[in-house]
């Protein structure tokens, strides 16, 4: 005959006594600890505190300063084809201008003219067609992030204002198709303000020329 045995389980409750009462309202959170650690690192490295919002605000402040002090400058009265010499204006003594009207020996200001029907171009174009090619390149090329705006256009002349996006600086750029010189285009690019431009005007002209070369244009020389 099988006998059955019963087993009993004893539950023991352990109580810990502490002299310091536990504050039930005090909680510890690992994410909070990590946040405090990140905040401490940011305080040690001030560059982390410059966020995107601050950069936008600073850009807006610079734009406001440009508007208050009129950093766009005033349009020079001597722009356009000069009646006395039948050429575009010469550059000032400052190092922020290039022009085809300068002496070839002036390495700071001189830039060679362009030829829109150079030898070897498969499909020569008329002056009117060349003008349209030039306009297309002006409107589609922004090598210096300045915004181009065509403010004057004639059959043989174009004037463009290039304006910076932040401080509103303006550069005046002119293009002229001189009569009696064949398929030649002369130009002048100059800043209204300042004494130097870090070669912005020369680099702009070079970028425009490189785009025009894709259409068949060429320079009388390289810059």
C-alpha positions as CSV (number, residue, x, y, z in Angstrom):
1,X,0.0,0.0,0.0
2,X,1.4,3.2,-1.0
3,X,1.9,5.8,1.6
4,X,1.6,9.5,0.9
5,X,3.7,12.1,2.6
6,X,3.0,15.7,2.8
7,X,5.6,18.4,2.6
8,X,5.3,21.9,4.0
9,X,7.0,25.0,2.6
10,X,8.2,27.7,5.0
11,X,8.3,31.3,3.8
12,X,10.8,33.5,5.5
13,X,10.5,37.2,5.4
14,X,13.8,39.1,5.8
15,X,13.6,42.6,7.1
16,X,16.5,45.1,6.8
17,X,16.7,47.9,9.2
18,X,18.5,51.1,8.3
19,X,19.3,54.0,10.5
20,X,18.8,56.3,7.5
21,X,15.3,56.4,6.2
22,X,14.8,55.8,2.5
23,X,13.2,58.6,0.6
24,X,10.6,57.0,-1.6
25,X,10.3,60.1,-3.8
26,X,13.9,60.0,-4.9
27,X,14.5,58.2,-8.2
28,X,17.5,57.5,-10.2
29,X,17.4,57.4,-14.0
30,X,20.2,56.2,-16.2
31,X,19.2,58.5,-19.1
32,X,19.2,61.5,-16.8
33,X,22.7,60.6,-15.7
34,X,23.8,60.3,-19.3
35,X,22.2,63.7,-20.1
36,X,24.1,65.3,-17.2
37,X,27.3,63.7,-18.5
38,X,26.6,65.1,-22.0
39,X,25.8,68.6,-20.5
40,X,29.1,68.5,-18.6
41,X,31.0,67.7,-21.8
42,X,29.2,70.5,-23.7
43,X,30.2,72.9,-20.9
44,X,33.8,71.9,-21.3
45,X,33.6,72.3,-25.1
46,X,31.9,75.6,-26.1
47,X,31.9,74.7,-29.8
48,X,29.2,72.1,-29.1
49,X,26.9,74.9,-28.0
50,X,26.8,76.6,-31.4
51,X,23.8,74.8,-32.9
52,X,22.0,75.3,-36.2
53,X,19.5,77.8,-34.7
54,X,22.3,80.1,-33.5
55,X,24.0,79.9,-37.0
56,X,20.7,81.0,-38.6
57,X,20.3,83.8,-36.2
58,X,23.8,85.0,-36.7
59,X,23.3,85.0,-40.5
60,X,20.2,87.0,-40.1
61,X,22.1,89.5,-37.9
62,X,24.8,89.8,-40.6
63,X,22.1,90.4,-43.2
64,X,20.6,93.1,-41.0
65,X,24.0,94.8,-40.6
66,X,24.4,94.8,-44.4
67,X,21.1,96.5,-44.9
68,X,21.7,99.1,-42.2
69,X,25.1,100.1,-43.5
70,X,24.2,99.7,-47.1
71,X,27.0,97.3,-48.0
72,X,25.6,96.9,-51.5
73,X,27.3,100.2,-52.3
74,X,26.3,102.7,-55.0
75,X,26.5,102.0,-58.7
76,X,29.5,103.7,-60.2
77,X,28.5,106.5,-62.7
78,X,31.3,105.6,-65.1
79,X,30.0,102.1,-66.0
80,X,29.3,101.3,-69.7
81,X,31.2,101.9,-72.9
82,X,33.4,104.9,-72.5
83,X,32.8,107.5,-75.2
84,X,36.3,108.8,-75.1
85,X,38.0,105.5,-75.8
86,X,35.3,103.2,-77.1
87,X,36.1,100.6,-74.5
88,X,34.9,99.5,-71.0
89,X,36.2,101.4,-68.0
90,X,39.6,100.8,-66.5
91,X,40.0,99.3,-63.0
92,X,40.6,101.4,-59.9
93,X,43.9,101.0,-58.1
94,X,42.3,98.5,-55.7
95,X,42.8,94.7,-56.1
96,X,39.2,93.8,-56.7
97,X,38.7,94.3,-60.4
98,X,39.6,92.7,-63.7
99,X,39.1,94.2,-67.2
100,X,39.9,93.6,-70.8
101,X,40.6,97.3,-71.2
102,X,43.7,97.1,-69.0
103,X,47.3,96.9,-70.3
104,X,48.5,93.4,-70.9
105,X,51.4,94.0,-68.5
106,X,49.0,94.7,-65.6
107,X,48.9,91.2,-64.1
108,X,46.5,92.3,-61.3
109,X,43.8,93.8,-63.4
110,X,44.2,92.6,-67.0
111,X,42.1,89.7,-68.4
112,X,42.0,88.6,-72.0
113,X,38.8,89.0,-74.2
114,X,36.8,86.1,-75.4
115,X,36.1,84.8,-79.0
116,X,32.7,83.2,-79.6
117,X,33.7,82.0,-83.1
118,X,37.3,80.8,-82.6
119,X,39.2,78.9,-85.3
120,X,38.0,75.3,-85.2
121,X,34.4,75.9,-84.0
122,X,32.3,73.5,-86.0
123,X,29.1,75.6,-86.0
124,X,29.8,79.3,-86.0
125,X,27.1,81.5,-84.5
126,X,25.9,85.1,-85.1
127,X,26.3,87.8,-82.6
128,X,22.7,87.5,-81.5
129,X,23.1,83.8,-80.9
130,X,26.3,84.4,-79.0
131,X,24.5,86.9,-76.8
132,X,21.9,84.3,-76.0
133,X,24.6,81.8,-75.1
134,X,26.2,84.3,-72.8
135,X,22.9,85.1,-71.1
136,X,22.2,81.4,-70.5
137,X,25.6,80.9,-68.9
138,X,25.3,84.0,-66.7
139,X,21.9,82.9,-65.4
140,X,23.0,79.3,-64.7
141,X,26.5,79.8,-63.3
142,X,27.1,80.8,-59.7
143,X,30.8,79.9,-58.8
144,X,31.0,82.3,-55.9
145,X,27.4,81.8,-54.6
146,X,26.6,85.4,-55.6
147,X,23.2,85.8,-57.2
148,X,23.3,87.3,-60.7
149,X,20.7,89.8,-61.8
150,X,20.7,91.3,-65.3
151,X,20.0,95.0,-64.9
152,X,20.8,96.3,-68.4
153,X,20.8,94.7,-71.8
154,X,21.3,96.1,-75.3
155,X,22.1,94.6,-78.6
156,X,25.9,94.7,-77.9
157,X,26.0,95.2,-74.1
158,X,25.0,93.5,-70.9
159,X,25.4,94.6,-67.3
160,X,24.9,92.2,-64.4
161,X,24.9,92.8,-60.6
162,X,26.2,89.9,-58.6
163,X,25.0,90.1,-54.9
164,X,26.2,88.1,-52.0
165,X,23.5,86.2,-50.0
166,X,24.5,87.4,-46.5
167,X,26.0,90.9,-46.3
168,X,24.6,92.0,-49.7
169,X,27.9,93.0,-51.3
170,X,27.4,93.8,-55.0
171,X,29.9,93.4,-57.9
172,X,29.3,95.0,-61.3
173,X,30.0,92.8,-64.3
174,X,29.8,94.1,-67.9
175,X,30.0,92.4,-71.2
176,X,30.4,94.2,-74.5
177,X,30.5,93.0,-78.2
178,X,32.6,95.8,-79.8
179,X,31.8,96.6,-83.4
180,X,34.4,96.0,-86.0
181,X,36.5,93.5,-84.0
182,X,34.9,90.3,-85.2
183,X,33.5,87.7,-82.8
184,X,35.2,89.3,-79.8
185,X,33.6,89.9,-76.3
186,X,35.2,92.3,-73.8
187,X,34.2,92.4,-70.1
188,X,34.9,94.0,-66.8
189,X,34.2,92.6,-63.3
190,X,34.6,94.8,-60.2
191,X,33.5,95.0,-56.6
192,X,31.9,98.2,-55.4
193,X,33.4,98.2,-52.0
194,X,36.7,97.2,-50.4
195,X,40.3,97.1,-51.5
196,X,40.7,93.4,-52.3
197,X,38.4,90.5,-53.2
198,X,40.5,87.3,-52.7
199,X,40.3,86.9,-56.5
200,X,36.5,86.5,-56.5
201,X,36.1,88.6,-59.7
202,X,38.9,86.7,-61.6
203,X,37.5,83.3,-60.5
204,X,34.0,84.3,-61.5
205,X,35.2,85.3,-65.0
206,X,37.2,82.1,-65.3
207,X,34.2,80.0,-64.3
208,X,32.0,81.8,-66.9
209,X,34.6,81.3,-69.6
210,X,34.9,77.6,-68.8
211,X,31.1,77.2,-69.3
212,X,31.2,79.1,-72.5
213,X,34.0,76.9,-73.8
214,X,31.6,74.0,-73.6
215,X,29.5,75.9,-76.2
216,X,32.5,76.5,-78.5
217,X,33.9,79.8,-77.2
218,X,37.6,80.4,-76.5
219,X,39.8,82.9,-74.7
220,X,42.4,85.0,-76.4
221,X,44.6,83.7,-73.6
222,X,44.2,81.8,-70.3
223,X,43.7,83.4,-66.9
